[in-house]
Amino acid sequence: MQLVLEKRAERSNTIALVSPLIAIGLTLVTMSILFAILGKNPVSALAAYFIAPLTDSYSLQEIAVKATPLVMIAIGLSLCYLANAWNIGAEGQFLIGAVAGSWLAVKTQGTGAGPWVLPVMLLLGAAAGALYALIPALCKVKFGASEILTSLMLVYVADLFLDYLVRGPWRDPAGFNFPTTAEFDPVATVPILIEGGRLHLGAIIALVVVAAGAVLLGKTIKGFEIRVVGAAPRAARFGGFNSNQLVLLTFAISGALAGMAGIIEVAGPVGHLQPGISPGYGFTAIIVAFLGRLNPVGILIAGLFLALTFIGGEQAQIAMKIPLDVTKVFQGILLFYVLACDSLILYRFRLIFASRQVA
Amino acid sequence: MLDSTPAALHTGATPLLQTIGLTKRYGDFLANENLDIEIWPQQIHALLGENGAGKSTLVKTVYGLIQPSDGEMRWLGEKMVLSGPSEARARGIGMVFQHFSLFDNLTVAENVALGLAGKESFKDMSARLEQVSNVYGLPLDPRREVWQLSVGERQRIEIVRALMQNPKFLILDEPTAVLTPQEADQLFVVLERLKAEGRAILYISHKLEEVKRLCDTATILRGGKKVSTCNPRAETAASLARMMVGADIKQVKAPASRQTTVPRLVVNDLGLEPDDPHGVRLEHISFELKGGEILGIAGVAGNGQDELFAALSGERLAKDPGTVVIEGIAAGHLSITKRRKLGAAFVPEERLGHGTAPRMKLSENALLTGHAASGMVQHGFVNTAATLKTVDRATEAFDVRKAKRDPEAASLSGGNLQKFIVGREILRNPAVLVVSQPTWGVDAGAAAVIRQALLDLAAAGAAVLVTSQDLDELAEIADRIAVMFHGHLSEPLKTADASREKLGLLMGGSSLEPTEAAHAVGA
């Protein structure tokens, strides 16, 4: 008896939808084993992770708050990945966006500036993120440098730049020497949607981004160009589509969305610029993009699910003393299974019983 | 080794190789179904069939590259199970593939050494290589690097490499596809000699005249099944074709009168540097193509046809705009999209991955080349109804068979996809159509439809440029034929004057007699 991986005649659309669920299922099984090894009861650990956060309003809002940057970044990344451009540096674009927007918040602090401050901050964040993403994109187009390496390395540059600013020039004089800017003025803060809650305007912006992404990919010629250039580069060139231009475009859009997500995070839930504003949103968004099948609606669902793991991880740490790093392990295992299950879209397993005696 | 007595290969009443009920299944698809074939020594046995008939599957099984799902093979009457090609070679089965497996940057001798097992020293091996190539009239310089050699010479390496193992049974997969008519004649001499030595040869081809001339036996496959084993010399080309196709092939009809009009595609002294170091440089290519005319470009693959297609389509741009003139407008510097807007249309050789995005729907593939010049895009938004309409029109006009209205390109058979691609371009009413290998790997029915469509398009006033390695195809549809060799394009000959001998000489790089050339120009 043999287990054979066999090519399907046509890609299976059913599996394309089901494969993320298979991946999640396999991840849960693997996590249960891991919990058991850690000496925790797998059932209650998984309940703490995935059920408990869904039971109170605070956690539900918090899931939406965490999903906001994940979804915004992942929509941008999905455009890059569809076009075969590998932007791994969304985390850096997120941080640079946060820094650029914060500049205006810091400069206008206490000046009584009008309500124009927040919109301009968002634009600054998006522009800075886009420009920052164009560095690896240009290096790829002009010199053939691997965008995977350059975009990843620029994450650490952005991280240290932010660190320098909040420890040096932008440090709050009244902040007891903590590395942070002063709390932003109300005109430089993202409005809260529910009185007394944490849900903010960013969630609406994320939904708009999802809708825009769906229209771009599904209805426009640019979206078609992005998909062809990734799926069949030679056919794309034959179609008259310029792959270099599309690398620049998708990197710019993805950088802009990551940058805007960065400034929304700082001007929203955090309220000031400080190191550690991101628990790795830019990297987790890579998982979100793939778990969501590089599809805008899928990304929205996947973003909410990954946000759940962040909240669940915190709750499990409090309730069951499970280390917070287990969340990262979980996300890593999930990405692994998502990519592995994708092969089932084009292939299927087949059991072959001995039909031929070997002489 | 080579002088081991050929007579010993005769074994009386036992065939050298016999397959009994040989079957190969891929999922639900039967690539080979219940094949019973006998190969006898001292015979050239043709294996005939259309693309996808199961020829390659069969020879790969015999050569040990794939395992049969059912049935068995017998070698000299004894059951044979092959776990890989090295076992096949050890028994005396050799194979020359259609696509060569040679390293461009290594010498001939190094390439041969890589393919041989055994403890022979490199020096001895080189000496034996020279000896074998001389004995069989396949001259090769062991010290030359492969990238410097012509396609015919590369094939010689593959043949010599197979002969150095002194095979009892040699399989050749479409060996003449890459040869000029003269080179093919030389190959036939070699094959006759191998046969006289008592070896068996399995000769895969779809060129019927060749098979009738060379082969003693022919097995015809269709849809994975054996249709017949016959004596090809007792058959006509038409009867063999009928067995291959399973139906009579429609004859292509050239329209009675065709008026040539103004020049619609003019190429002036076009030169193009190659993309990669071993590529072909286009040099001083000039021709003029009028409306109502079909110009054929013949030549052995790899002599610059791909580069010429890229230069004409705009996938590669020329420095001087005047080198390519479409409809009277200098277009050498224009992108493919702008050239399409001038009325040009292009059909590349490679259907999947170049002409279409394989995993995208037909409607999206209609958009791929139609986005510039038709109503498919409005203000940046795609008009899906318009793209679907193109699919429906191409389906109807060219009889594209498919499982549903708008399937993925990759799910269509080669012939149907090619009909769709050609249809997609012709429906745009192009003034100039540049098409490369229009019927490569396409079933005979679809090939006839496509050739007829090209003739009709020219009759309607378009200028059509057809690149093909199939001289019969060019003779059937082209008004004039030019030959590409090493990046140069010969002066076009009128089809009536373009004998196989003349074309063969040009394909091999010789020039015609001055008088003939002058005649051709004056004609």
Interface residues (C-beta under 8 A of the other chain):
Chain A: E6 K7 R8 A9 E10 R11 K219 T220 I221 K222 F224 R227 V228 A231 A232 R234 A235 A236 R237 F238 G239 G240 R350 S355 R356 V358 A359
Chain B: Y26 G27 F29 Q67 P68 S69 D70 K79 V81 S313 G314 E315 S335 I336 T337 R340 F346 P348 E350 G353 H354 G355 T356 A357 P358 R359 M360 E364 L367 L368 T369 H371 A372 V377 G380 F381 V382 P407 E408 A410 S411
